[in-house]
Amino acid sequence: MIKKITCIECPKGCGLSVNIENGKVVTVEGNACLKGIKYAAAEIENPVRILTSTVLTKGMSLKMVPVRTDRPIQKSYIRQAMKKIEKICLTKTLKTGDVIDENFLNLGVKLIVTRGVSRI
Ligand code: SF4
């Protein structure tokens, strides 16, 4: 199976044709450098993303606060991560970069706030 993806490792944005067999990358075409091959392999075989979202607050200066994981997580965990984030409610003053979960979903990543918030 051939899958078309765009390499996002640099602004050039090469269009890649990735030949996949049994979930593994066999060949990559269209890449202008070797980073494209590495990107295609990661994107097809083990796609990861920095998760960004917002969490609710109670009694705070903002109704919602933006959060993100400090490192990428596997895409397959995104749905589970969003369900957990939906249940979070912040009630204490935080500054940008503060950690609200040291080991989010037991994945070894931190969940941090990307905007400060204070109690009212
Ligand atoms: S393949 Fe290389 S040149 Fe092309 S977008 Fe990726 S990193 Fe940039």
Backbone and ligand atoms as CSV (ligand in chain L), in Angstrom:
chain,resi,resn,atom,element,x,y,z
A,1,MET,N,N,0.852,-1.184,0.000
A,1,MET,CA,C,0.000,0.000,0.000
A,1,MET,C,C,0.893,1.241,0.000
A,2,ILE,N,N,0.503,2.187,-0.852
A,2,ILE,CA,C,1.241,3.451,-0.894
A,2,ILE,C,C,0.437,4.497,-0.136
A,3,LYS,N,N,1.077,5.188,0.786
A,3,LYS,CA,C,0.412,6.266,1.518
A,3,LYS,C,C,1.173,7.560,1.260
A,4,LYS,N,N,0.402,8.620,1.010
A,4,LYS,CA,C,1.001,9.944,0.776
A,4,LYS,C,C,0.963,10.725,2.089
A,5,ILE,N,N,2.112,11.205,2.510
A,5,ILE,CA,C,2.173,12.055,3.701
A,5,ILE,C,C,3.111,13.218,3.415
A,6,THR,N,N,3.046,14.209,4.257
A,6,THR,CA,C,3.923,15.374,4.105
A,6,THR,C,C,4.915,15.400,5.253
A,7,CYS,N,N,6.170,15.478,4.911
A,7,CYS,CA,C,7.199,15.581,5.956
A,7,CYS,C,C,7.114,16.970,6.582
A,8,ILE,N,N,7.078,17.028,7.901
A,8,ILE,CA,C,6.988,18.327,8.588
A,8,ILE,C,C,8.258,18.611,9.390
A,9,GLU,N,N,9.331,17.930,9.029
A,9,GLU,CA,C,10.593,18.136,9.762
A,9,GLU,C,C,11.249,19.472,9.442
A,10,CYS,N,N,10.910,20.060,8.292
A,10,CYS,CA,C,11.441,21.384,7.965
A,10,CYS,C,C,10.427,22.097,7.081
A,11,PRO,N,N,10.607,23.402,6.863
A,11,PRO,CA,C,9.594,24.164,6.111
A,11,PRO,C,C,9.420,23.730,4.658
A,12,LYS,N,N,10.335,22.976,4.107
A,12,LYS,CA,C,10.212,22.552,2.712
A,12,LYS,C,C,8.966,21.688,2.502
A,13,GLY,N,N,8.615,20.891,3.486
A,13,GLY,CA,C,7.370,20.108,3.429
A,13,GLY,C,C,7.296,19.131,2.277
A,14,CYS,N,N,8.278,18.305,2.116
A,14,CYS,CA,C,8.304,17.344,1.005
A,14,CYS,C,C,7.087,16.411,1.063
A,15,GLY,N,N,6.496,16.171,-0.105
A,15,GLY,CA,C,5.434,15.179,-0.212
A,15,GLY,C,C,6.062,13.798,-0.337
A,16,LEU,N,N,5.735,12.926,0.573
A,16,LEU,CA,C,6.366,11.599,0.592
A,16,LEU,C,C,5.377,10.539,0.129
A,17,SER,N,N,5.867,9.626,-0.695
A,17,SER,CA,C,5.103,8.425,-1.055
A,17,SER,C,C,5.720,7.278,-0.278
A,18,VAL,N,N,4.938,6.735,0.631
A,18,VAL,CA,C,5.477,5.723,1.534
A,18,VAL,C,C,4.877,4.365,1.193
A,19,ASN,N,N,5.725,3.435,0.872
A,19,ASN,CA,C,5.281,2.070,0.588
A,19,ASN,C,C,5.277,1.295,1.902
A,20,ILE,N,N,4.078,0.797,2.274
A,20,ILE,CA,C,3.919,0.133,3.577
A,20,ILE,C,C,3.501,-1.312,3.367
A,21,GLU,N,N,4.162,-2.189,4.064
A,21,GLU,CA,C,3.765,-3.608,4.057
A,21,GLU,C,C,3.709,-4.103,5.489
A,22,ASN,N,N,2.581,-4.704,5.858
A,22,ASN,CA,C,2.391,-5.222,7.215
A,22,ASN,C,C,2.697,-4.178,8.289
A,23,GLY,N,N,2.280,-2.946,8.033
A,23,GLY,CA,C,2.464,-1.873,9.010
A,23,GLY,C,C,3.871,-1.322,9.096
A,24,LYS,N,N,4.752,-1.793,8.234
A,24,LYS,CA,C,6.144,-1.324,8.254
A,24,LYS,C,C,6.480,-0.585,6.964
A,25,VAL,N,N,7.306,0.432,7.077
A,25,VAL,CA,C,7.736,1.195,5.913
A,25,VAL,C,C,8.789,0.401,5.145
A,26,VAL,N,N,8.523,0.202,3.852
A,26,VAL,CA,C,9.459,-0.532,3.005
A,26,VAL,C,C,10.320,0.446,2.209
A,27,THR,N,N,9.666,1.408,1.556
A,27,THR,CA,C,10.415,2.423,0.808
A,27,THR,C,C,9.753,3.781,0.984
A,28,VAL,N,N,10.553,4.823,0.804
A,28,VAL,CA,C,10.050,6.198,0.855
A,28,VAL,C,C,10.572,6.927,-0.376
A,29,GLU,N,N,9.683,7.637,-1.064
A,29,GLU,CA,C,10.092,8.448,-2.217
A,29,GLU,C,C,9.611,9.875,-2.004
A,30,GLY,N,N,10.321,10.814,-2.594
A,30,GLY,CA,C,9.923,12.217,-2.544
A,30,GLY,C,C,10.653,13.012,-1.473
A,31,ASN,N,N,11.433,12.336,-0.671
A,31,ASN,CA,C,12.172,13.027,0.392
A,31,ASN,C,C,13.429,13.666,-0.177
A,32,ALA,N,N,13.670,14.928,0.212
A,32,ALA,CA,C,14.863,15.624,-0.258
A,32,ALA,C,C,16.071,15.346,0.639
A,33,CYS,N,N,15.838,14.738,1.787
A,33,CYS,CA,C,16.969,14.392,2.653
A,33,CYS,C,C,16.596,13.159,3.490
A,34,LEU,N,N,17.552,12.653,4.226
A,34,LEU,CA,C,17.339,11.413,4.977
A,34,LEU,C,C,16.348,11.567,6.137
A,35,LYS,N,N,16.174,12.802,6.593
A,35,LYS,CA,C,15.216,13.027,7.683
A,35,LYS,C,C,13.818,12.585,7.266
A,36,GLY,N,N,13.515,12.692,5.984
A,36,GLY,CA,C,12.199,12.307,5.484
A,36,GLY,C,C,11.926,10.822,5.693
A,37,ILE,N,N,12.930,10.010,5.535
A,37,ILE,CA,C,12.765,8.563,5.738
A,37,ILE,C,C,12.488,8.282,7.215
A,38,LYS,N,N,13.247,8.931,8.069
A,38,LYS,CA,C,13.057,8.748,9.518
A,38,LYS,C,C,11.661,9.238,9.930
A,39,TYR,N,N,11.256,10.384,9.365
A,39,TYR,CA,C,9.934,10.923,9.692
A,39,TYR,C,C,8.842,9.945,9.262
A,40,ALA,N,N,8.957,9.427,8.034
A,40,ALA,CA,C,7.934,8.508,7.511
A,40,ALA,C,C,7.849,7.252,8.384
A,41,ALA,N,N,8.981,6.709,8.758
A,41,ALA,CA,C,8.985,5.499,9.584
A,41,ALA,C,C,8.309,5.762,10.925
A,42,ALA,N,N,8.622,6.886,11.538
A,42,ALA,CA,C,8.019,7.206,12.837
A,42,ALA,C,C,6.521,7.455,12.689
A,43,GLU,N,N,6.157,8.193,11.653
A,43,GLU,CA,C,4.749,8.557,11.464
A,43,GLU,C,C,3.879,7.335,11.157
A,44,ILE,N,N,4.415,6.385,10.432
A,44,ILE,CA,C,3.638,5.195,10.071
A,44,ILE,C,C,3.701,4.141,11.176
A,45,GLU,N,N,4.889,3.914,11.714
A,45,GLU,CA,C,5.075,2.780,12.626
A,45,GLU,C,C,4.830,3.127,14.093
A,46,ASN,N,N,5.053,4.371,14.474
A,46,ASN,CA,C,4.847,4.759,15.872
A,46,ASN,C,C,4.542,6.255,15.959
A,47,PRO,N,N,3.363,6.654,15.465
A,47,PRO,CA,C,3.062,8.086,15.445
A,47,PRO,C,C,2.876,8.659,16.850
A,48,VAL,N,N,3.459,9.800,17.089
A,48,VAL,CA,C,3.355,10.464,18.392
A,48,VAL,C,C,2.971,11.922,18.188
A,49,ARG,N,N,2.390,12.495,19.223
A,49,ARG,CA,C,1.983,13.899,19.178
A,49,ARG,C,C,2.141,14.522,20.561
A,50,ILE,N,N,2.512,15.796,20.583
A,50,ILE,CA,C,2.335,16.589,21.806
A,50,ILE,C,C,0.838,16.823,21.927
A,51,LEU,N,N,0.268,16.463,23.056
A,51,LEU,CA,C,-1.169,16.658,23.260
A,51,LEU,C,C,-1.407,18.056,23.806
A,52,THR,N,N,-2.259,18.817,23.146
A,52,THR,CA,C,-2.654,20.129,23.660
A,52,THR,C,C,-4.162,20.128,23.850
A,53,SER,N,N,-4.602,20.753,24.924
A,53,SER,CA,C,-6.037,20.814,25.196
A,53,SER,C,C,-6.285,21.921,26.225
A,54,THR,N,N,-7.472,21.911,26.819
A,54,THR,CA,C,-7.786,22.844,27.896
A,54,THR,C,C,-8.461,22.065,29.020
A,55,VAL,N,N,-8.311,22.568,30.241
A,55,VAL,CA,C,-8.980,21.942,31.377
A,55,VAL,C,C,-9.867,22.978,32.064
A,56,LEU,N,N,-10.906,22.482,32.713
A,56,LEU,CA,C,-11.836,23.349,33.427
A,56,LEU,C,C,-11.211,23.846,34.728
A,57,THR,N,N,-11.760,24.943,35.232
A,57,THR,CA,C,-11.346,25.455,36.536
A,57,THR,C,C,-12.593,25.761,37.357
A,58,LYS,N,N,-12.384,25.995,38.646
A,58,LYS,CA,C,-13.491,26.406,39.527
A,58,LYS,C,C,-12.970,27.487,40.464
A,59,GLY,N,N,-13.658,28.642,40.451
A,59,GLY,CA,C,-13.250,29.741,41.324
A,59,GLY,C,C,-11.945,30.380,40.907
A,60,MET,N,N,-11.678,30.370,39.608
A,60,MET,CA,C,-10.397,30.879,39.108
A,60,MET,C,C,-10.616,32.048,38.146
A,61,SER,N,N,-9.529,32.746,37.830
A,61,SER,CA,C,-9.610,33.917,36.953
A,61,SER,C,C,-9.953,33.556,35.510
A,62,LEU,N,N,-9.733,32.313,35.103
A,62,LEU,CA,C,-10.107,31.834,33.763
A,62,LEU,C,C,-11.019,30.625,33.924
A,63,LYS,N,N,-11.972,30.495,33.008
A,63,LYS,CA,C,-12.871,29.331,33.081
A,63,LYS,C,C,-12.188,28.061,32.591
A,64,MET,N,N,-11.266,28.242,31.634
A,64,MET,CA,C,-10.517,27.113,31.073
A,64,MET,C,C,-9.041,27.512,31.023
A,65,VAL,N,N,-8.177,26.536,31.193
A,65,VAL,CA,C,-6.739,26.799,31.139
A,65,VAL,C,C,-6.102,25.858,30.119
A,66,PRO,N,N,-5.268,26.392,29.206
A,66,PRO,CA,C,-4.612,25.523,28.228
A,66,PRO,C,C,-3.536,24.653,28.883
A,67,VAL,N,N,-3.470,23.422,28.407
A,67,VAL,CA,C,-2.479,22.471,28.924
A,67,VAL,C,C,-1.835,21.740,27.751
A,68,ARG,N,N,-0.689,21.121,28.026
A,68,ARG,CA,C,-0.070,20.242,27.028
A,68,ARG,C,C,0.832,19.252,27.737
A,69,THR,N,N,1.130,18.177,27.028
A,69,THR,CA,C,2.116,17.245,27.568
A,69,THR,C,C,3.501,17.837,27.307
A,70,ASP,N,N,4.449,17.525,28.184
A,70,ASP,CA,C,5.788,18.097,27.998
A,70,ASP,C,C,6.585,17.365,26.923
A,71,ARG,N,N,6.115,16.186,26.548
A,71,ARG,CA,C,6.746,15.419,25.476
A,71,ARG,C,C,5.654,14.729,24.662
A,72,PRO,N,N,5.992,14.274,23.458
A,72,PRO,CA,C,4.958,13.599,22.655
A,72,PRO,C,C,4.523,12.294,23.300
A,73,ILE,N,N,3.256,11.947,23.048
A,73,ILE,CA,C,2.738,10.640,23.457
A,73,ILE,C,C,2.259,9.912,22.209
A,74,GLN,N,N,2.147,8.603,22.299
A,74,GLN,CA,C,1.671,7.825,21.159
A,74,GLN,C,C,0.257,8.248,20.798
A,75,LYS,N,N,-0.008,8.361,19.507
A,75,LYS,CA,C,-1.338,8.786,19.051
A,75,LYS,C,C,-2.434,7.864,19.575
A,76,SER,N,N,-2.106,6.618,19.774
A,76,SER,CA,C,-3.113,5.658,20.234
A,76,SER,C,C,-3.616,5.980,21.649
A,77,TYR,N,N,-2.909,6.824,22.393
A,77,TYR,CA,C,-3.333,7.203,23.743
A,77,TYR,C,C,-4.135,8.505,23.779
A,78,ILE,N,N,-4.296,9.151,22.635
A,78,ILE,CA,C,-4.918,10.483,22.624
A,78,ILE,C,C,-6.350,10.447,23.178
A,79,ARG,N,N,-7.142,9.485,22.740
A,79,ARG,CA,C,-8.544,9.421,23.200
A,79,ARG,C,C,-8.606,9.233,24.720
A,80,GLN,N,N,-7.808,8.309,25.225
A,80,GLN,CA,C,-7.748,8.054,26.668
A,80,GLN,C,C,-7.286,9.315,27.406
A,81,ALA,N,N,-6.329,10.003,26.821
A,81,ALA,CA,C,-5.800,11.220,27.436
A,81,ALA,C,C,-6.881,12.292,27.506
A,82,MET,N,N,-7.658,12.438,26.436
A,82,MET,CA,C,-8.704,13.454,26.425
A,82,MET,C,C,-9.784,13.148,27.465
A,83,LYS,N,N,-10.092,11.871,27.644
A,83,LYS,CA,C,-11.089,11.506,28.660
A,83,LYS,C,C,-10.590,11.899,30.048
A,84,LYS,N,N,-9.306,11.683,30.291
A,84,LYS,CA,C,-8.750,12.040,31.598
A,84,LYS,C,C,-8.735,13.563,31.773
A,85,ILE,N,N,-8.376,14.271,30.726
A,85,ILE,CA,C,-8.324,15.737,30.797
A,85,ILE,C,C,-9.709,16.322,31.068
A,86,GLU,N,N,-10.741,15.704,30.501
A,86,GLU,CA,C,-12.119,16.182,30.713
A,86,GLU,C,C,-12.510,16.148,32.191
A,87,LYS,N,N,-11.884,15.276,32.965
A,87,LYS,CA,C,-12.247,15.126,34.381
A,87,LYS,C,C,-11.456,16.043,35.309
A,88,ILE,N,N,-10.454,16.737,34.771
A,88,ILE,CA,C,-9.620,17.599,35.610
A,88,ILE,C,C,-10.347,18.919,35.865
A,89,CYS,N,N,-10.262,19.392,37.104
A,89,CYS,CA,C,-10.792,20.723,37.448
A,89,CYS,C,C,-9.770,21.406,38.354
A,90,LEU,N,N,-9.207,22.491,37.865
A,90,LEU,CA,C,-8.165,23.185,38.621
A,90,LEU,C,C,-8.793,24.158,39.616
A,91,THR,N,N,-8.237,24.201,40.818
A,91,THR,CA,C,-8.792,25.079,41.860
A,91,THR,C,C,-7.713,25.887,42.571
A,92,LYS,N,N,-6.477,25.801,42.104
A,92,LYS,CA,C,-5.425,26.570,42.782
A,92,LYS,C,C,-4.622,27.403,41.779
A,93,THR,N,N,-4.003,28.444,42.305
A,93,THR,CA,C,-3.219,29.340,41.472
A,93,THR,C,C,-2.029,28.599,40.872
A,94,LEU,N,N,-1.831,28.820,39.586
A,94,LEU,CA,C,-0.731,28.172,38.861
A,94,LEU,C,C,-0.076,29.191,37.951
A,95,LYS,N,N,1.216,28.987,37.696
A,95,LYS,CA,C,1.882,29.842,36.713
A,95,LYS,C,C,2.232,29.009,35.478
A,96,THR,N,N,2.493,29.696,34.392
A,96,THR,CA,C,2.816,29.012,33.143
A,96,THR,C,C,3.945,28.005,33.356
A,97,GLY,N,N,3.722,26.792,32.902
A,97,GLY,CA,C,4.747,25.755,33.019
A,97,GLY,C,C,4.589,24.870,34.240
A,98,ASP,N,N,3.696,25.246,35.136
A,98,ASP,CA,C,3.485,24.390,36.319
A,98,ASP,C,C,2.925,23.028,35.901
A,99,VAL,N,N,3.363,22.005,36.616
A,99,VAL,CA,C,2.955,20.631,36.318
A,99,VAL,C,C,1.678,20.317,37.106
A,100,ILE,N,N,0.657,19.809,36.404
A,100,ILE,CA,C,-0.570,19.397,37.113
A,100,ILE,C,C,-0.696,17.876,37.180
A,101,ASP,N,N,0.137,17.172,36.437
A,101,ASP,CA,C,0.185,15.706,36.545
A,101,ASP,C,C,1.612,15.268,36.204
A,102,GLU,N,N,2.302,14.722,37.204
A,102,GLU,CA,C,3.722,14.357,37.035
A,102,GLU,C,C,3.924,13.160,36.120
A,103,ASN,N,N,2.949,12.277,36.079
A,103,ASN,CA,C,3.084,11.044,35.283
A,103,ASN,C,C,1.749,10.757,34.602
A,104,PHE,N,N,1.463,11.587,33.626
A,104,PHE,CA,C,0.159,11.566,32.965
A,104,PHE,C,C,-0.085,10.210,32.310
A,105,LEU,N,N,-1.193,9.579,32.689
A,105,LEU,CA,C,-1.585,8.253,32.177
A,105,LEU,C,C,-0.506,7.193,32.379
A,106,ASN,N,N,0.382,7.424,33.322
A,106,ASN,CA,C,1.506,6.512,33.568
A,106,ASN,C,C,2.372,6.335,32.328
A,107,LEU,N,N,2.470,7.406,31.507
A,107,LEU,CA,C,3.258,7.352,30.273
A,107,LEU,C,C,4.642,7.968,30.445
A,108,GLY,N,N,4.918,8.460,31.651
A,108,GLY,CA,C,6.230,9.070,31.869
A,108,GLY,C,C,6.331,10.474,31.294
A,109,VAL,N,N,5.184,11.099,31.022
A,109,VAL,CA,C,5.171,12.484,30.557
A,109,VAL,C,C,4.417,13.327,31.570
A,110,LYS,N,N,4.728,14.622,31.575
A,110,LYS,CA,C,4.056,15.540,32.489
A,110,LYS,C,C,2.969,16.298,31.733
A,111,LEU,N,N,1.907,16.634,32.456
A,111,LEU,CA,C,0.886,17.526,31.910
A,111,LEU,C,C,1.109,18.884,32.550
A,112,ILE,N,N,1.314,19.901,31.717
A,112,ILE,CA,C,1.650,21.227,32.243
A,112,ILE,C,C,0.646,22.270,31.744
A,113,VAL,N,N,0.488,23.324,32.536
A,113,VAL,CA,C,-0.368,24.429,32.089
A,113,VAL,C,C,0.485,25.382,31.254
A,114,THR,N,N,-0.119,25.924,30.206
A,114,THR,CA,C,0.634,26.820,29.329
A,114,THR,C,C,0.159,28.267,29.482
A,115,ARG,N,N,-0.643,28.483,30.501
A,115,ARG,CA,C,-1.052,29.866,30.836
A,115,ARG,C,C,-1.321,29.900,32.331
A,116,GLY,N,N,-0.849,30.955,32.953
A,116,GLY,CA,C,-1.055,31.091,34.388
A,116,GLY,C,C,-2.507,31.390,34.713
A,117,VAL,N,N,-2.906,31.015,35.915
A,117,VAL,CA,C,-4.280,31.248,36.361
A,117,VAL,C,C,-4.237,31.473,37.873
A,118,SER,N,N,-5.146,32.336,38.374
A,118,SER,CA,C,-5.139,32.585,39.820
A,118,SER,C,C,-6.536,32.463,40.399
A,119,ARG,N,N,-6.590,32.292,41.705
A,119,ARG,CA,C,-7.885,32.178,42.395
A,119,ARG,C,C,-8.537,33.556,42.451
A,120,ILE,N,N,-9.873,33.580,42.429
A,120,ILE,CA,C,-10.564,34.870,42.541
A,120,ILE,C,C,-11.325,34.923,43.858
L,1,SF4,S1,S,12.507,15.308,3.681
L,1,SF4,FE1,FE,14.130,16.637,4.430
L,1,SF4,S2,S,13.987,18.466,3.141
L,1,SF4,FE2,FE,12.056,17.369,2.894
L,1,SF4,S3,S,10.663,18.289,4.433
L,1,SF4,FE3,FE,11.644,16.479,5.371
L,1,SF4,S4,S,13.404,17.318,6.441
L,1,SF4,FE4,FE,12.754,18.861,4.974
